[in-house]
Amino acid sequence: YPWPGTRSVMAQEYENYSQTSQDYDSARVTYGLEVITGALCCALRRPLKELHILDAGCGTGNFTAALSGLVGKVTGVELNEGMRRKALEKTARLENVEIREGNVTDLRGIFPDSHFDGVLINQVVHHLDEIGSTGFPNIRKFIAEAHRVLKPGGALIINSVSPEQCCKSMWHIATVPPAAERYSKRMPPISTLQEFMEEVGFKAGPFFMLPETQHSKEYWSDKEVVLKEENRNTDSAFSLATPEETKMHLDIWKRKIEDGTA
């Protein structure tokens, strides 16, 4: 549910990406491409250039564009108009890319059964269910839809973080503890994702810890990066705290920087 003071515009979108899409790419990087393509090769055992991949919740199209030079065709689907517009601009000259409007939890009427060789969902699952919902029903719906649109033997690749990672290994979000705590509750445990995949017929494969992050090295190495709103706009977790909570905890962080304890 929307927290007081957040810019929620719809049930499954706690961040107003029509606004923050303007800043989103300033610190984001396409990380883990070698893991994604390696997983596709291992699972499908076909040349990458023969594959049609769905980038589910493609955002501004960073991974869509990056994959376009590696696989045969990439289709991105994105619900938010601001993010989708950025993706269309970014991929306008890429002949093997298509950007569609749609909700990843219900792709009926957009894509037929057995249409894609692979489905990628990259840092999106935490947007699908509200805090307080029981059993991550929308994530379960997405996984069922991914199974439906995949060809027999197709591959689903989920790029996400665990609840523990949200609170323990993402220092920038931890500067605002209420945001980190609420963010972690939107993340399903790996075991839950595996359970959802197996119940619709997937055979869950290996899990990898990526050595890179979704933000640039410059972002991660700058202790003051979270003090600027345009930088916080590149991570939706911050929108889960109220303005009052954000100000209070960032004031504490600023004092830590000043006294050398940050």
SVG drawing of the C-alpha trace seen along z (x, -y; Angstrom):
<svg xmlns="http://www.w3.org/2000/svg" viewBox="-7 -18 44 47">
<polyline fill="none" stroke="black" stroke-width="0.4" points="0.0,0.0 1.2,-3.6 3.1,-5.0 2.3,-8.6 4.1,-11.0 5.2,-8.6 4.4,-9.2 2.3,-6.1 0.3,-6.2 -1.1,-2.7 -1.5,0.4 1.6,2.2 3.7,-0.9 4.9,-2.5 7.3,-4.8 6.1,-7.4 8.3,-6.3 6.7,-8.8 8.6,-11.4 11.8,-9.5 12.3,-8.0 14.0,-11.3 16.8,-10.5 16.7,-6.7 19.5,-6.1 22.0,-8.5 23.4,-5.8 22.1,-2.6 24.3,0.0 23.6,3.2 25.2,5.8 25.3,9.5 24.8,9.8 27.4,12.7 25.3,14.6 22.1,14.0 23.5,15.0 25.4,17.9 22.2,19.2 20.3,18.9 23.0,20.9 23.1,23.6 19.4,23.9 18.5,23.8 21.6,25.1 21.0,23.0 22.9,20.1 22.0,16.8 21.3,15.3 18.4,17.7 16.6,16.6 13.6,14.3 13.7,13.0 11.0,11.2 12.4,8.4 9.5,8.3 9.2,4.9 11.9,3.5 11.9,0.1 14.0,-2.4 15.2,0.4 18.8,0.7 18.9,4.5 16.6,4.6 19.2,2.5 22.2,4.4 20.7,7.8 19.7,6.7 23.3,7.1 23.6,10.6 20.3,12.4 18.1,12.6 15.2,10.5 14.2,8.7 10.7,7.7 10.3,5.4 7.1,5.0 6.6,2.0 3.5,0.7 4.7,-2.8 4.4,-5.4 7.5,-7.4 9.8,-4.4 8.3,-3.0 8.9,-6.3 12.6,-6.2 12.8,-2.6 11.3,-3.5 13.8,-6.4 16.7,-4.2 15.9,-1.4 14.4,-3.4 17.2,-2.4 17.5,1.2 15.7,3.3 15.4,6.4 13.7,4.7 10.1,4.2 8.7,2.3 5.1,3.0 2.8,1.7 1.6,4.3 1.4,5.6 3.8,8.6 1.2,10.3 -1.3,10.6 0.1,10.8 -2.9,12.4 -4.1,10.4 -0.5,9.3 1.5,12.5 0.2,15.9 1.2,19.2 4.7,20.6 6.0,17.4 9.4,16.8 12.6,18.8 13.5,16.9 11.9,14.5 14.0,12.1 12.7,10.1 15.3,7.8 14.9,6.1 11.1,5.9 9.5,8.6 9.5,6.3 7.1,4.0 4.4,6.6 2.9,7.1 2.1,4.7 3.5,4.9 1.0,6.9 -0.3,9.0 -0.2,12.7 1.8,15.1 3.1,12.8 0.1,13.5 1.2,11.2 4.7,12.7 3.0,16.1 0.8,14.7 3.9,13.4 5.7,16.7 2.6,18.5 2.4,16.0 6.1,16.5 5.6,20.3 2.6,19.7 4.4,17.5 7.6,19.6 8.1,22.3 8.5,25.8 12.0,26.0 12.2,22.2 14.1,20.4 13.0,17.9 15.7,15.8 14.8,13.8 17.3,11.1 16.4,9.9 17.8,9.6 16.9,11.5 15.3,9.8 18.6,10.2 20.5,8.4 18.2,5.4 19.1,4.8 22.6,6.0 24.5,5.4 22.9,2.3 24.5,-0.4 22.8,-3.3 19.3,-2.1 20.3,-1.3 20.9,-5.0 17.1,-5.2 16.2,-2.1 12.4,-2.4 12.9,-2.3 15.2,0.7 12.9,2.6 9.8,2.0 11.8,2.8 12.9,6.1 9.3,7.1 8.6,6.8 11.3,9.2 10.3,12.9 12.9,15.4 14.7,17.4 13.0,20.5 9.6,18.9 10.6,18.1 11.7,21.7 8.4,23.0 6.4,20.8 8.4,21.9 8.1,25.6 4.4,25.4 3.7,24.2 6.1,26.7 9.5,25.0 12.6,27.0 14.4,24.5 18.0,24.1 21.1,22.7 21.1,19.4 24.0,17.0 25.3,14.1 26.3,11.4 29.7,9.7 28.4,6.4 25.6,4.0 22.8,2.3 24.4,-1.1 27.6,-2.5 30.9,-2.3 30.9,-6.0 27.4,-5.8 28.5,-3.2 31.8,-4.8 30.3,-8.2 29.0,-8.5 27.2,-11.7 25.3,-10.2 22.1,-9.6 21.9,-13.2 20.7,-14.3 17.1,-13.6 18.0,-13.0 20.3,-10.2 17.7,-8.6 15.3,-8.7 17.5,-6.0 16.4,-3.5 12.7,-3.0 13.4,-1.8 13.7,-5.3 10.1,-6.1 9.0,-3.7 10.0,-6.1 8.0,-9.2 9.6,-12.6 9.9,-13.1 11.6,-9.7 14.0,-10.4 15.0,-13.8 15.6,-12.6 17.8,-9.6 19.7,-11.5 20.4,-14.2 21.9,-11.5 23.9,-10.2 25.2,-13.7 26.5,-14.1 28.2,-10.8 29.9,-11.9 31.0,-15.2 32.4,-13.4 34.1,-10.6 32.0,-7.7 30.1,-7.1"/>
</svg>
